[in-house]
Amino acid sequence: MSKGFLPLTAKQRGCFWEAHRAACVELELSTREERETYRKLVMREECGKEHVSQLSRTADFDRVMARFAKDAGDWETAGRFSVADEARQVALIRICLAQLMQLKGCPAGSTDGAEYLAGIVEQAKIPCGRDVRDSSFWLDCNPGNLVTLFRILDTHRRRMLRRLSSEAPLGFDAGVVYALKPSGDGVVIEWRPGAYAELARSVHVNVKGGGR
């Protein structure tokens, strides 16, 4: 398995087999051999894999579940799984942007984030088909460009952390909140309640070079 691969959770496996059964009923696949052949065909066509243990809990799961739902005639569920990956990318972009604004010392609820994002989209020439004066303009980006947008934001976040801190971990963590100390002599890293119970609630990080 590739580094970072996460297999299906127990709950996802249950949903997988339930969706598979519903599709088999709709397709009138009555024998075990027919059901097994169909399952492997779907996984191979959608993900290039034939074993449930090889499916990732994100994109692979979404594709297979969308296919099962379509074959079962459940278009509402199929539509939900068809856009699940984009929804995850959007959530990560929102979080990374919020972290950037925290590191810039912007107050919560300010419009600086939308303006910052608009500048990045314009500079990177990412097509989004909407007026940049609309704060939700970037939601119209295609999935590939959403990935690009997140990577750009994450690069900016890492650079800012390097400038502000000599000890802060640079890897992206969706559960982290950054706070600049009023005196400018440090960055406080906090974990959202319940996100990482085994870690300290906050860790003081020294600032490289001092000041903002």
GIVENMO-V700035 format. One line per field, one symbol per residue. ss: DSSP state (H for helix, E for strand, C for the rest). psi: psi as a letter, one per 20 degrees, with the letter a starting at -180 (. if undefined). A space follows every 10 residues. Layout:
ss->???
psi->???
//
This chain:
ss->CCCCCCECCH HHHHHHHHHH HHHHHHHCCC CHHHHHHHHH HHHHHHHCCC CHHHCECCHH HHHHHHHHHH HCCCHHHHHH HHCHHHHHHH HHHHHHHHHH HHHCCCCCCC CHHHHHHHHH HHHHCCCCCC CCCCCCHHHH CCHHHHHHHH HHHHHHHHHH HHHHCCCCCC CCCCCEEEEE CCCCCEEEEE ECCCCCCCCC CEEEEECCCC CC
psi->qqpiporqrh ghgghghghg gghhghiloh qhgggggggh gghghhikqi phiipqjegg gggghggggg hijnhggghg hhjgghhggg ghggghgghg hghijpqpjr jhgghgghgg gghilopijr piipijhiii qrgghggggg hgghgggggh hhhhqiippi qpoiiqpqpp qhijjrpppq pqpigmhiqq hqpppqppiq r.
//
